[in-house]
């Protein structure tokens, strides 16, 4: 599904235009730059003061809202800080609440959504408040997947995750894009995650898009903190005049190093 923002302004967001479709897009910037506000606009949670947001067949502007129910069904928003958004006694109840308007087999849909994020049926009767940070984040995603949106927007989903669960989340999001053709939009300040995950990156500063492009184009410049693998490639070029290119996996980078030095 295609998402277009045309000269959108709202609170800190100033005259933002972008186009997203069928990829994993990361939106990044320093704290307070407006990433969360922009994600809420894309998700249809707020109307812009100026400009227009097109989401598939839906349109949102300050004085025009067309097919907002369509937008809400097609765009799923995973909030930051999972603990703030659980209020049911069991995982089963949380998932079924997400399906309150669903007309099909809710039991099957809840199990299927859990399975998609790597959690089995044993989680259904557990309290969401007793889950680990990683499991809570997966439950939030399962709650969104339950109603099968075409676009999934996530605000800092890696914030409380350890290394193992971070990689699990990255694999899950890539799988949702590749197997289920979801459009994924992630707000994150973690440049190592951006390197592993993103197809395209937008950089915000003071509510404005200051740079954008594919992840290698963005991450090799000074708009964000450079990931270690990018720093290594740049150092090899600067110090040794060896152009090994850029990789998002250390094993692939080491193969390139070996080919260049043997």
N, C-alpha and C positions, 0 to 999 in steps of 0.2 A: 504494500500500500504506500502511496506517495504522500508525503507531508511537505507542505510549502508554507513558509512564513515570509510575508512581504511587508517590510518596513514596520515591524511590530515593536511597540513600546508599551511598557507596563511597569510601574514602580522603578526599579533599578535598570530594567531592560530598555535599551535605547536603539530604535531604528534597526532591528535585527531582521535580516533576510537570510534564509537558508532553504535547502532542498534535500530531503532525505527519502530514500526508497530502497528497500530490499537489502540493506547492508547492516553491519554493526557499526554504529556511529557513536563515538565518545565525545562528550562535551566537557571541557575542562577549564580550569582557571584557578586563581588564588581564592582563598576563603572570602566570601562576601561579594564576589564578582557578579552573582546573579544566576548561577547554574541551576539551583533548585527552583527559582522563580520561572526560568525559561522552561524547565521540564514540566512544571505545573500548567503552563500555558499550552504546551504541546499536547498535554493529556486532556485538555478541555476543562480543567478545574477552575480556571479563571478566564475572564474576557480581557483582551488587550484594550488599552486606552486608545491606541491608534494602530492602524495597519490591519491586516487580515491573515487569518490562519486557515489554510485549506488542508483538510484531513480526509482523503478519499472523496466521498460525495458530500462531506460536511464542510461548512464554512462558519468561522467564528470571527466576529469583529465587535467593536463596542456597541454598535446599533443593529447588528444582524447576527442572528444565530439560526443556522439552517441545519436540520438533521442532527441536533445535539445528542439525541438518543442513539443515533447511528455511531457518532464519535465515541460515546461512552462505552458502547459494546465492542467497538473495534480497537480501542486503545486501552491497554491495561497498565496501571501505574503501581509500581512497587515502591512504597515509601521508605525513606531513611528511618533508622531506629525502629526495628521490628516490634519491640516491646510495647510501643505506644499504640499499636493497631490490633492487638489481640484482646478480645473481650468475651470469648466463649470458653466453656469449660474443657472441651476436648478438641483435638485436631479435626475430628469428623464434623463437629458442629461448626468450626471455623470454615471449613471447605463448603459445607452445605449452605451456610449463610451467603457465600459468594454465588451460589446457584439458586437463590431464592426465586428468580424469574425463569429458571430453566424448566422446560416441559418434559425432558426425557428422564432417563434412569439416573438419578442423582447418586445412587450408591456406586454404580459403575464409573461415573464421571469422577467422583472423589478418589476412588482407587487408582484410576488411570492417571489423574493429575499428580498424585503422590509418586506413582511409579516413574513418571517422566522425569521428576527431579531426583530420583534415586532413593526414595523412602518407601518402605514396604507397608503392608497392612497393619503391622504391629504398632505403628504410630497412631492409628486412628483413634484409639481410646486414651491416648496420653494427653496430659495437659500441655498446651502450647507454651506455658510459662516454665515448664520443666525441661524444655529442649535446650540444647547447646546453641550458641550464637549462630553457628553454621546451619544447624537444623531449623532454627527460627527463620533465617533468611530463605532457606529452601521452601519452607511452608508458605511464606509470603508469595513466592513465585508460583507455587502450586495453586494458591488461592486465585491468582490472576489467570493461570493457565486453565483453570476449571471451566471458565466461560469462553475459552478459545479465542482471544483477541488476535488480530493480525499484527498489531504493533505492541511491543512491550517496552515500557519506559522504566528505568531503574535509577534511583537516586542513591549514590554511594553504597552499592550492594556489598562491597568488599571491606567496608570500614572495620567491622569487628571479627573478620575471618582470619584464622591462622593460615599458614602457607598451604597446607594440604587442602583445606576447604576453599581457599582462593582458587587453586588450580581446578578443583572440582566444579566451581561455579563458572570458570572460564570455559571449560569443556561443555558444560550444560548450555550456555548461551550460544556457543558455536554450533552445537547440535540443533538447537531450536531454529537457528538461521538456515543451516544447510538441509536438515531433514524436513522441517515443517515450514520453511520459507517465511519465517517471521522477520519483521523489521525490528531491530533491537537498537534502543537508544540508551546509553549509559552515561550518567554524570559521575565523574570520578576525578580525584586529584592524583591518583597513583599512576605515575608514568610507566612503571613496569607492567601494570595491568593493561594500560593502553597499548603498549608494544605487543603484548601477547594476544590481545583481543580485537583491536579496532581494524576496520577497513578504512574509515575516514574519521578525521578529528577536527573539531571546531574549538578554538581557544577564545574564551571570553576575558575581557578586562574592563572593569567598571561598566558592566552591562552592555558592552559592544563586542562584536566579533572582530578580533584584531588579526587573526590568521586562521587558515584552514587548508586542508589538503589530505593526502594519504598519510598514514602514520609515520612513515620514514621521513617524509618531507617536513612534517611538523616537529618530530622529536629530535631531529639533528640540529634544530635551531634553538634559540635562547628563550622561546616563549614559555617553555615548561622545563622542569628539571629533567635532565637527560637520563634515561635508563643506563645501567651499567654496560649492557651489551652495545648500545649506541656509542657510549664514551670510548669503549675499547676499539671499535671500528674507526672512529675519528682519530684516536691517538695513533693507531697503526698507519693511517694515511699521513698524519702530520709528522710523526717522528721517523717512520721508516719508509715513507712513500709507497706503502703497500695498500692497494685498494681492494679490501676483502668484501666490500659491500655491507649491507645491513641485514641482520637476521633477528627473528623474535624467539629463537630457541638456541640455547647454548651449545647443544650437540651439533646443530647445523653450522654454527659459527666456528666451532673447533675443526670441523671438516674443511671449511673454507681456509682457515689458518694453515692447516696441514698441506693443502694443495698449493698454497702460495709460498711455503717455506721449504718444501722438500727438494 
